Amino acid sequence: MSKTSTILVTGACGDIGQALAAEFAASGPTQLALCDLRSLDDAEPFLAPLRKAGATVLYRQVDVTDAGAIAAFVEESARTLNGIDVCIGNAGIVERGDLIDLPVEAWRKTLDVNLTGCFLTAQAAARAMKQAPRGGHIVLISSWTQDVPREGIGAYCASKGGLKMLAKCLALELGPLGIRVNLVAPGFVDAGLTGKNLKENPQRRPLVEAEVPLGRLISANELAKTIRLFCSDDACYVTGTTLLVDGGSSLSFRAVPRRVR
């Protein structure tokens, strides 16, 4: 990016969030508005290198399910950093368990963070972008499971499926304002909960890799590079669509349910 761009990222302290922040900071003149549940002191070790790379960084501790808090953060970011060019709704969680036994609290928490959190983030960002003549780009981080069911994470799949329709509706409504809305749907990422699970259970890695036609998991850094390219002006006519970054996993996967006990 040649001009100074302002990039807002939620869930910034996670593996993908950190990779996104680092990628945009290294791409050219950048202002970063970052938020996460972690405190500023906890986030500082990853924020310092961003500043060293030349990025202007605004960080706040924010719960994306809190409508007032996320609205205030986005408003402050737009006011302090002279608008928002790209908003990336990246905060997300996974609650594991068969749907027949899943506590309603786990269901609600998953939808609150993954779906409502993205709605509140996108809503606040759209209101800020509406005031700018240049419009903007909202990117919601989904998953290949928005279309492909996976056993044991039904709540997560449902939240991502809802996110897909949310993005389409937002794109339809916001297009006349010059605001694009798209999804990025990764497959198996060697980071976050999947990466942690495979480190704790290395015997599962070959099984997971066998599900990917390209034969390997994508790293957080590789995913961040793909997202940055998708956010560039080269994709300025793309809205309401999903960039699937799954190594081909969804091409051949078939959900085979086991007998529920």
N, C-alpha and C positions, 0 to 999 in steps of 0.2 A: 504494500500500500504506500503510495507516494505522499499523500497528504496525511496530516495528523488525524487519526481516527480514534473515536471513543468506543470502547468495547466493554459491555457489561456482561459479567458472568456470575451466575448463581452456583452454589455448590463448589466454590472456587478452591477449597482446600482438599478436595478429593483428588485422586490420581489424574482423572481426565480434566478436572478443573485446573489443576496446576499446569498440566501439559498445554492446555489452551492458553492460559495466561502467558506462559513462557514463549509459545509459538507466536502469538501476536506481538509480544514485546520485542521479539527478534526480527519481526517482519518489516519494521520501519517505524516512523514517528507514531507513537501510540499512547493513548490515555486509557487506563484500565480502571473500571469500577467493579470491585470484587466483593462478594459477600458469602458468608458461610455461617454455620452455627458456632464455629470455633471463635475464641476471643482473639483480639488483635495480638496479644502476646504469643498465643499459640501459632498464629499465622505468620508472624514476623520472619521466621527463618526462610520461608519461601517467598516472602514479599521483597526482602532485601536484594536478592539477585535480579528481580524485575526492575527495581530502581537503578541498579548498577548497569543494566542493559539500556537505560535511557528512558524507560517508560515512566509516565506520571501515574501514581497508584493511589486510589481511594479505596480503603477497605472498611467494611462495617460488619459487625456481628448481627446477622438477620435470620429469622425464621421465615421461610418462604410461605408458610401456611398462615402467617399473621398478615392480614390484608393491610392494616395500618403501617406495619413495619416495612413491608416490601414497597408500598407506595411511597413512603417517606424516603427510603433509600434511593429509589429510582429518581424521585424529584430532586433530591440533593445531588445525585450524580449528574443529572442533566443541567442543573443550575451551575454547579461548580466546574464542570468539564465542558460547558458550552454545547450541550446536546448529547444525544446518543446515536451512534451510527449503526451499531450491531448489538442486539441483546440476545444472549445465549442462555436459555433456561436449561440448566444442567443438573440442578439438584434432584436427587432421586434416591430411593431406598428399595430394598427387596425384603419382603416378609415371606419366609418359606413355610410350606405346609399344604397338605391336600385341602381343597376347598370345603369338603364335607366336614372337616374338623377345624377349619381355620377360625380362630376367635374373631368376633366382629370388630374388636378393637384393632386387630392387625389389618383387617380389610380397610377400615376407615383410615388408618394411618397411611397405608399405601396410596390410597386415592387422594388423601389430603396433600401429601408431599408431591407425588408424581403427576397428578392431574390438576388438582386445585392450585397447587403451588405454581405450576407453569401458567395456568390461567391468570392468576393474580400478577405474576411477573410480566406476562405479555400484555395484559390490560394496562398496567402502569406504564410500560415502555411505549405502548401505542399512543397513550395520552401525551407523553413527552414528545414522541416523534411527530405527532400531529401538528405541533407548534413550529416544527422546523421545515423550511422549504425543501430540504433535501430528502425528506422521507426517512426511510431506514429499513433494516432487515432484522426480523425476529426469527431465531433458530431454536427449535425445541429439540432437545436430545431424547430421542425415543429408543426403540430397539427393534430388531427383526421380529421380536415376539409380538409386535403390534398386529402382525398377520399370521404368525405361526404359534400355535399353543405349545406350551412346555409344561410337563408334569411337575407338580410341586411348587409352582410359582404362579398359580392362576390369578391371584390378585394383581401381581406385577403385570402379567399379560393384559389383563382387563384395563389396567390404568394406561398402558401404552396404546392399546386399541382406542381408548377414549381420546388420548392425546392426538392421535392421527386425525380424527374427525374435528377436534378442536382447532388444529392447525388449518384445516381446509376451510372451516367456517370463518376463522380470523382472516385468512387470505382473501376470501370473497368480500368480506366487509371492509377490509383495510386497503385493498388494492387501489381504489380511487384516491386514497390519500398518499399514494406513493410508498406505501409500506408493504414490503414483501414478508411472507410468513412461510417457512419451510421446516421440514423435519430432517434430522440426520438419524438414521437407524443403524447402529453398530450391531455386529454379531458378537462373537466371543472375544472380549477384550482381555488381554493379559495384564490386567490391572484391577483395582477395586476389589469387590467381593469375589469375582471370578478368579482373579489373580491370587488373592489370599487363599481361597479354597484349594487351588491347584498346588500352591506351595505347601499347604498342610496335608494334602492328599496327592502326592506326585504320581501315584499310580493311575490317577484319573486323566492325566494330561494326554496320553496317547489315545484314549477313548474320545476325548473332546476334539482333539485334532483330526481324528478320523471322520468327524461330522462335517469338516470344512473342506470343500473341494480344493482350495489352495493349500491345504495341509498344515496350516499353522494359525495361531491366534494373532490378532493385530495388537500392536503396542499402543499405549496411550499417546505417545509422541506421534506415531503414524496417523492415528485418528485425528489428532489436533491439526496436523498438516492438511488433511483432507477437508476438515471443517473450515480452516482458514481460506482455502481455495474456493470453497463453496460460498464463502462470505465476500469474496472479491467482486469487483465490478464486472468481471467476466461472466458472472452468473446473474446479471442485473435483470434479465427477463424471466427468471424462474420464480414461481410462487405457487403455493398450495401443493407442493410435491414432496416426496420422500427421497432423500439420497441414501440408498441402501449400501452400507459398508460392512458386509457380512462374509466376504470371502467366498460367496456362493452357497453358504449354509442353507439358505431357504429354498434353494433350487431342488433339492432332493430329500429334504427332511420330511418324514411322515410321523405324526404323533401316534404312538401305539399305547393306548391307556392300559395300565395294569388293573387288575381287579381291586376295587377299593375295599379295604378291610374295615 
